[in-house]
Amino acid sequence: MTAKSTAAVIGCEQRVSPAVPEEGRDFAEREEGSLLTGRNFSRAAENTFSVLLKKPSASAWCPDLSGALKGWNMATTETQLMLSVGIIEKDVNGDTLWVWCYPSVGSELRRVLLRKCCLTRDGRDFHTFVFGQLRRTWYYVTTVEVQEPTALNKVTHFSIVVTAKDFNPEKYAALSRILCRMYVKHGSPVKMMEAYITVLTKGICHSDENGSFLIKDYDVRKAYLAGSVKDVVSQFGLETIILYTALMLKKRIVVHHPRIEALLEFTRVLPALTWHRKDWSILHPYVHLTDAELEDLKRCPGYVAGFVDPEVSNRSDLFDVFVNLPDSVITVSQGAKEAMAMGKLHKDIGQLIVQSAEDAERTDSQVIKDVSVKTKEILANLAALADDCEDSKITLEALKQRHFPPATENFLFHLAAAEQLLRI
């Protein structure tokens, strides 16, 4: 296999060992015949592509060519968000290694994903599914313990890693479960890659069991609404207004909880409090205190970031608002207190949020809608103020002429800056 084909097909070999790192092994180390290796694997991959990506003649494809093209383009549009799929294994010697990926994953992201997959931590804190992002690339990691006698007889655990451009945990968890079952059954990434490419080109794949994976079943709006804002309000009550205000002003929110599952569940809800933006790019639900991840985080003007490391509470340079999730305590940093000062407007919004969330008749999506209606009212008033100003940009002097209460004036000033309606 040439160096170029190795990079494209096998792609990334990196060992993480409790002892001294060794040279990366490949599939050939397993029992002969259990996996396709070297040139054989490359040939199998080429055959897979030739079957799945071959363009037949118009008459052979479909008598209604325009309809077929429309279907193909729709599938392509829906799946362009997928970037890569890879496998990380932990073997019987306790070594953890990237063994395969398609088409490729950069070295920095590989190192991050080795930390996220939980296989490098001696069996502690086993997580079946985690997700997060680095440099605007979302990653979804599904980890499985190999229990039954399979072709993976030298593997104790493995992780399927899918990277994509979009936030949709439920979609990629469902796809990853299918890929995991294929890998356990066949002990080879070939069938798994066939399924991945079928999803990539057609938006569908069939599982080895009953049923199919349909990418169109996973609307991004469902992902945005999957968490429970009512649970957030139940935990923090009127103090939810602090989170709402921080999100509106695009402040930096850091959330700590020792359990990653709790972090993922809580943090993914928060962007819904500013539904008018529909911006989940601010979400960094699983961050480690490493240089690469913190540098990426600091590039964002505002974010919601989750940490399992308690040391983050001492990193005041990372947050304007700190949420101690186990103790249900929200703290505003000294540097953000002026912008986050609360007044009657905040109290009114906070009470609206609490009343809506505590109404047993209202669903989470209805609570989000109630908050969104109030938010749009505030933004409409702010836009009206801007329209009365030169160049449709608000100034502090214009706000002072309205004789708002000090806290309201302060909030509107900083909100205008966040919404790019402020003249500097």
C-alpha positions as CSV (number, residue, x, y, z in Angstrom):
1,M,0.0,0.0,0.0
2,T,1.4,3.4,-0.9
3,A,1.8,6.1,1.7
4,K,-1.0,8.1,0.1
5,S,-3.5,5.2,0.2
6,T,-2.5,4.4,3.8
7,A,-3.4,7.9,4.8
8,A,-6.7,7.8,3.0
9,V,-7.9,4.3,4.0
10,I,-6.2,3.4,7.3
11,G,-5.6,7.0,7.9
12,C,-4.6,7.4,11.5
13,E,-2.6,5.1,13.8
14,Q,-1.8,6.5,17.2
15,R,-1.2,4.4,20.3
16,V,-2.0,5.5,23.9
17,S,-0.5,3.0,26.3
18,P,0.0,3.0,30.1
19,A,3.6,2.0,29.3
20,V,6.1,3.3,26.7
21,P,4.3,4.0,23.3
22,E,5.0,1.4,20.7
23,E,4.7,1.3,16.9
24,G,1.1,1.3,15.7
25,R,-0.3,-2.1,15.0
26,D,-2.8,-2.7,12.2
27,F,-5.4,-5.3,11.5
28,A,-2.9,-7.9,10.4
29,E,-2.0,-8.5,14.1
30,R,-5.3,-10.3,14.5
31,E,-5.9,-13.9,13.6
32,E,-5.3,-14.5,9.9
33,G,-8.5,-14.1,7.9
34,S,-10.3,-12.2,10.6
35,L,-9.9,-8.9,8.8
36,L,-9.0,-7.5,5.4
37,T,-5.5,-6.0,5.6
38,G,-3.1,-3.9,3.5
39,R,-3.8,-4.1,-0.3
40,N,-6.7,-6.4,0.2
41,F,-8.5,-3.9,2.4
42,S,-7.7,-1.1,-0.1
43,R,-9.1,-3.2,-2.9
44,A,-12.3,-4.0,-0.9
45,A,-12.7,-0.3,-0.2
46,E,-12.3,0.5,-3.9
47,N,-14.9,-2.1,-4.8
48,T,-17.3,-0.6,-2.3
49,F,-16.9,2.8,-3.9
50,S,-17.3,1.4,-7.4
51,V,-20.6,-0.2,-6.5
52,L,-22.1,2.6,-4.4
53,L,-20.8,5.6,-6.4
54,K,-21.0,4.3,-10.0
55,K,-23.2,6.5,-12.2
56,P,-25.3,4.3,-14.4
57,S,-26.9,5.5,-17.6
58,A,-30.1,7.5,-17.4
59,S,-32.3,4.8,-18.9
60,A,-30.9,2.2,-16.5
61,W,-31.1,4.5,-13.5
62,C,-34.7,5.6,-13.7
63,P,-37.2,6.4,-16.5
64,D,-38.0,9.7,-14.6
65,L,-34.5,11.1,-14.7
66,S,-35.5,14.5,-13.2
67,G,-37.2,12.8,-10.3
68,A,-34.2,10.6,-9.6
69,L,-31.8,13.5,-9.8
70,K,-34.0,15.4,-7.4
71,G,-34.0,12.5,-4.9
72,W,-30.2,12.2,-5.3
73,N,-29.6,15.9,-4.7
74,M,-31.9,15.9,-1.7
75,A,-30.0,13.1,-0.1
76,T,-26.7,14.7,-0.9
77,T,-27.8,18.0,0.6
78,E,-29.0,16.3,3.8
79,T,-25.8,14.3,4.2
80,Q,-23.2,16.9,3.3
81,L,-23.0,17.6,7.0
82,M,-21.2,14.2,7.7
83,L,-17.4,14.5,7.7
84,S,-15.8,11.2,8.8
85,V,-16.1,7.9,10.6
86,G,-13.4,6.2,12.6
87,I,-12.6,3.3,15.0
88,I,-10.6,3.5,18.2
89,E,-9.9,0.1,19.9
90,K,-8.6,-1.0,23.3
91,D,-6.9,-4.4,23.1
92,V,-6.3,-7.1,25.7
93,N,-3.0,-5.5,26.6
94,G,-4.7,-2.3,27.6
95,D,-3.4,-0.3,24.6
96,T,-5.7,2.2,22.9
97,L,-5.3,2.9,19.2
98,W,-6.9,4.6,16.3
99,V,-7.1,1.6,13.9
100,W,-9.1,3.0,11.0
101,C,-10.9,6.1,9.7
102,Y,-12.5,7.3,6.5
103,P,-11.7,9.6,4.9
104,S,-9.4,11.3,7.5
105,V,-9.2,13.0,10.9
106,G,-6.6,15.6,11.7
107,S,-3.9,14.8,14.3
108,E,-5.1,17.4,16.8
109,L,-8.7,16.2,16.6
110,R,-7.5,12.6,17.0
111,R,-5.7,13.5,20.2
112,V,-8.9,15.2,21.5
113,L,-11.1,12.2,20.6
114,L,-8.8,9.8,22.3
115,R,-9.4,11.7,25.5
116,K,-13.1,11.8,24.9
117,C,-13.7,8.2,24.1
118,C,-12.9,7.1,27.7
119,L,-10.8,4.1,26.6
120,T,-7.5,5.7,27.8
121,R,-8.6,5.8,31.4
122,D,-8.1,2.2,32.6
123,G,-11.8,1.3,32.5
124,R,-12.8,4.2,34.8
125,D,-15.8,6.4,33.9
126,F,-17.1,4.2,31.0
127,H,-19.4,6.3,28.8
128,T,-21.5,4.8,26.1
129,F,-22.1,8.0,24.2
130,V,-20.6,11.5,24.4
131,F,-20.5,14.5,22.0
132,G,-18.9,17.9,21.7
133,Q,-17.1,20.1,19.3
134,L,-13.7,21.4,18.4
135,R,-13.0,24.1,15.8
136,R,-16.7,24.0,14.6
137,T,-16.4,20.2,14.0
138,W,-18.9,18.2,16.0
139,Y,-17.9,14.7,17.2
140,Y,-20.0,11.9,18.4
141,V,-18.4,9.0,20.2
142,T,-20.2,5.7,20.9
143,T,-18.2,3.1,23.0
144,V,-18.9,-0.6,23.3
145,E,-17.6,-3.4,25.4
146,V,-16.9,-6.5,23.4
147,Q,-18.6,-9.3,25.4
148,E,-19.6,-12.0,23.0
149,P,-17.1,-14.3,21.2
150,T,-16.6,-12.3,17.9
151,A,-13.9,-11.8,15.3
152,L,-12.7,-9.0,17.6
153,N,-11.1,-11.6,19.9
154,K,-8.2,-9.4,20.8
155,V,-10.3,-6.3,21.5
156,T,-12.0,-5.5,24.8
157,H,-13.6,-2.3,23.9
158,F,-14.0,0.0,20.8
159,S,-15.4,3.4,20.0
160,I,-17.1,4.5,16.8
161,V,-16.3,8.2,16.2
162,V,-18.4,10.2,13.7
163,T,-17.5,13.8,13.0
164,A,-20.0,16.2,11.3
165,K,-20.8,19.8,10.8
166,D,-24.1,19.7,12.6
167,F,-25.4,19.4,16.1
168,N,-27.7,16.3,16.2
169,P,-26.8,13.8,19.0
170,E,-29.8,11.6,18.4
171,K,-29.1,11.2,14.7
172,Y,-25.5,10.2,15.1
173,A,-26.1,8.0,18.2
174,A,-28.7,6.0,16.1
175,L,-26.3,5.7,13.2
176,S,-23.4,4.8,15.4
177,R,-25.4,2.0,17.1
178,I,-25.9,0.4,13.7
179,L,-22.2,0.8,12.8
180,C,-21.2,-0.7,16.1
181,R,-23.4,-3.8,15.6
182,M,-21.9,-4.3,12.1
183,Y,-18.4,-4.1,13.5
184,V,-19.0,-6.6,16.2
185,K,-20.7,-9.0,13.8
186,H,-18.2,-8.8,11.0
187,G,-15.0,-7.8,12.8
188,S,-14.1,-5.6,9.8
189,P,-14.8,-2.0,8.9
190,V,-15.8,-2.9,5.3
191,K,-19.5,-3.5,5.9
192,M,-19.5,-0.6,8.3
193,M,-18.0,1.7,5.6
194,E,-20.6,0.4,3.1
195,A,-23.4,1.5,5.4
196,Y,-21.7,4.9,6.1
197,I,-21.3,5.6,2.3
198,T,-24.9,4.5,1.7
199,V,-26.0,7.1,4.3
200,L,-23.6,9.6,2.8
201,T,-25.0,9.2,-0.8
202,K,-28.6,8.1,-0.2
203,G,-29.6,9.2,3.3
204,I,-30.5,5.7,4.4
205,C,-29.0,2.4,5.5
206,H,-30.4,-0.9,6.6
207,S,-29.3,-2.4,9.9
208,D,-28.4,-6.1,10.4
209,E,-31.5,-6.4,12.5
210,N,-35.0,-5.1,11.6
211,G,-35.5,-1.6,10.5
212,S,-33.5,1.1,8.7
213,F,-31.7,4.3,9.6
214,L,-33.3,7.3,7.7
215,I,-31.4,10.6,8.0
216,K,-34.6,12.5,7.2
217,D,-36.1,11.2,10.5
218,Y,-33.7,13.4,12.5
219,D,-34.8,17.0,12.0
220,V,-32.3,19.4,13.6
221,R,-35.2,21.2,15.4
222,K,-35.9,18.0,17.3
223,A,-32.3,18.0,18.5
224,Y,-32.7,21.6,19.6
225,L,-35.8,20.7,21.6
226,A,-34.6,17.3,23.0
227,G,-33.5,18.7,26.4
228,S,-35.8,19.8,29.2
229,V,-35.9,23.5,30.0
230,K,-38.5,22.7,32.6
231,D,-35.8,20.6,34.5
232,V,-33.4,23.6,34.4
233,V,-36.1,25.9,35.9
234,S,-37.0,23.2,38.4
235,Q,-33.4,23.1,39.6
236,F,-32.6,26.9,39.6
237,G,-36.0,28.6,39.9
238,L,-35.8,32.4,39.6
239,E,-32.1,32.2,39.2
240,T,-32.7,30.9,35.7
241,I,-32.9,34.6,34.8
242,I,-29.1,34.8,35.3
243,L,-28.6,32.1,32.7
244,Y,-31.1,33.8,30.3
245,T,-29.4,37.2,30.8
246,A,-25.9,35.7,30.2
247,L,-27.1,34.0,27.0
248,M,-28.8,37.2,25.7
249,L,-25.6,39.2,26.3
250,K,-23.4,36.5,24.8
251,K,-21.4,35.9,28.0
252,R,-19.2,32.9,28.8
253,I,-21.1,30.3,30.9
254,V,-19.1,27.4,32.4
255,V,-20.9,24.5,33.9
256,H,-19.3,21.9,36.1
257,H,-20.5,18.4,37.0
258,P,-18.4,15.3,37.7
259,R,-20.7,13.2,35.5
260,I,-20.5,13.8,31.8
261,E,-24.0,12.5,31.2
262,A,-25.4,15.2,33.5
263,L,-23.3,17.9,31.7
264,L,-24.5,16.9,28.3
265,E,-28.1,16.8,29.4
266,F,-28.0,20.2,31.1
267,T,-25.8,22.2,28.7
268,R,-27.5,21.3,25.5
269,V,-30.7,22.9,26.8
270,L,-29.3,26.4,27.5
271,P,-29.1,27.7,23.9
272,A,-32.9,27.2,23.7
273,L,-33.4,30.1,26.1
274,T,-32.3,32.3,23.2
275,W,-34.4,30.5,20.6
276,H,-34.4,33.5,18.2
277,R,-30.8,32.8,17.4
278,K,-31.1,29.0,17.0
279,D,-27.3,29.0,17.6
280,W,-25.9,25.7,19.0
281,S,-22.4,26.6,17.9
282,I,-22.0,28.3,21.3
283,L,-22.3,24.9,22.9
284,H,-19.1,23.1,24.0
285,P,-20.6,20.5,26.3
286,Y,-17.4,18.4,27.1
287,V,-14.2,20.4,27.5
288,H,-10.9,19.3,29.1
289,L,-8.5,21.7,30.6
290,T,-5.9,21.3,27.8
291,D,-4.2,24.0,25.8
292,A,-5.8,23.0,22.5
293,E,-9.3,22.9,23.8
294,L,-9.1,26.0,25.8
295,E,-7.5,28.0,22.9
296,D,-10.4,26.9,20.8
297,L,-12.9,27.9,23.5
298,K,-11.3,31.4,23.9
299,R,-11.8,32.2,20.3
300,C,-15.6,32.3,21.0
301,P,-17.0,35.6,22.3
302,G,-19.7,33.8,24.2
303,Y,-20.3,30.1,25.0
304,V,-21.8,27.4,27.1
305,A,-19.0,25.1,28.2
306,G,-19.2,21.9,30.3
307,F,-16.3,20.5,32.4
308,V,-16.0,17.4,34.6
309,D,-12.8,18.7,36.2
310,P,-13.5,20.6,39.4
311,E,-10.3,22.6,38.9
312,V,-12.3,24.7,36.4
313,S,-13.9,26.6,39.3
314,N,-10.5,28.3,39.9
315,R,-10.2,29.4,36.2
316,S,-12.0,32.7,36.4
317,D,-10.4,33.6,33.1
318,L,-12.8,31.2,31.4
319,F,-16.2,32.3,32.6
320,D,-18.5,35.2,33.3
321,V,-21.0,32.9,34.9
322,F,-20.1,29.7,36.7
323,V,-22.7,27.0,37.3
324,N,-22.0,24.4,40.1
325,L,-24.5,21.9,38.9
326,P,-24.3,19.3,41.7
327,D,-24.9,22.0,44.3
328,S,-27.3,24.1,42.2
329,V,-25.3,27.3,42.7
330,I,-24.8,30.0,40.0
331,T,-22.0,32.5,40.5
332,V,-21.4,35.7,38.5
333,S,-17.8,36.7,38.2
334,Q,-16.6,40.0,39.5
335,G,-15.8,41.3,36.0
336,A,-19.3,40.5,34.7
337,K,-21.4,41.9,37.6
338,E,-21.9,45.3,36.1
339,A,-23.2,44.0,32.8
340,M,-25.3,41.3,34.6
341,A,-26.9,43.7,37.1
342,M,-30.5,42.8,37.7
343,G,-33.6,45.0,37.9
344,K,-37.4,44.9,37.5
345,L,-37.3,43.9,33.9
346,H,-35.2,40.8,34.8
347,K,-37.5,40.0,37.6
348,D,-40.5,40.1,35.3
349,I,-38.8,37.9,32.8
350,G,-37.7,35.5,35.5
351,Q,-41.2,35.2,36.9
352,L,-42.6,34.5,33.4
353,I,-40.1,31.7,32.8
354,V,-40.8,30.1,36.2
355,Q,-44.6,30.4,35.8
356,S,-44.5,28.9,32.4
357,A,-42.2,26.1,33.4
358,E,-44.2,25.2,36.5
359,D,-47.4,24.9,34.5
360,A,-48.0,21.2,34.2
361,E,-50.1,21.7,31.1
362,R,-47.3,23.3,29.2
363,T,-44.6,21.2,27.4
364,D,-40.9,22.1,27.1
365,S,-41.4,23.5,23.6
366,Q,-44.3,25.7,24.8
367,V,-42.1,27.0,27.6
368,I,-39.4,27.8,25.1
369,K,-42.0,29.5,22.9
370,D,-43.2,31.7,25.9
371,V,-39.7,32.8,26.6
372,S,-39.1,33.4,22.8
373,V,-42.2,35.6,22.6
374,K,-40.9,37.8,25.5
375,T,-37.5,37.9,23.9
376,K,-38.8,39.1,20.6
377,E,-40.8,41.8,22.4
378,I,-37.6,43.1,24.0
379,L,-35.7,42.9,20.7
380,A,-38.5,44.7,18.8
381,N,-38.4,47.5,21.3
382,L,-34.6,47.7,21.0
383,A,-34.9,47.8,17.2
384,A,-37.4,50.6,17.5
385,L,-35.0,52.5,19.6
386,A,-32.3,51.9,17.0
387,D,-34.5,53.1,14.2
388,D,-34.8,56.5,15.9
389,C,-31.0,56.8,16.0
390,E,-28.6,57.9,13.4
391,D,-27.5,54.9,11.2
392,S,-29.9,52.7,13.1
393,K,-27.3,52.3,15.9
394,I,-28.1,52.9,19.5
395,T,-25.9,55.2,21.7
396,L,-25.8,55.4,25.4
397,E,-27.0,59.0,25.2
398,A,-30.1,57.9,23.3
399,L,-30.8,55.3,26.0
400,K,-30.4,57.9,28.7
401,Q,-33.0,60.2,27.1
402,R,-35.6,57.4,27.6
403,H,-35.2,57.6,31.4
404,F,-35.2,53.8,31.8
405,P,-34.4,52.4,35.3
406,P,-30.6,52.1,35.7
407,A,-30.6,48.2,35.5
408,T,-32.9,48.3,32.4
409,E,-30.7,50.9,30.7
410,N,-27.6,48.9,31.5
411,F,-29.2,45.7,30.1
412,L,-30.4,47.3,26.9
413,F,-27.0,48.9,26.4
414,H,-25.2,45.5,26.6
415,L,-27.9,43.8,24.7
416,A,-27.6,46.3,21.9
417,A,-23.9,45.5,21.8
418,A,-24.6,41.7,21.6
419,E,-27.1,42.3,18.8
420,Q,-24.7,44.6,16.9
421,L,-27.1,47.5,17.3
422,L,-24.7,49.7,19.3
423,R,-22.7,52.5,17.9
424,I,-19.2,52.3,19.4
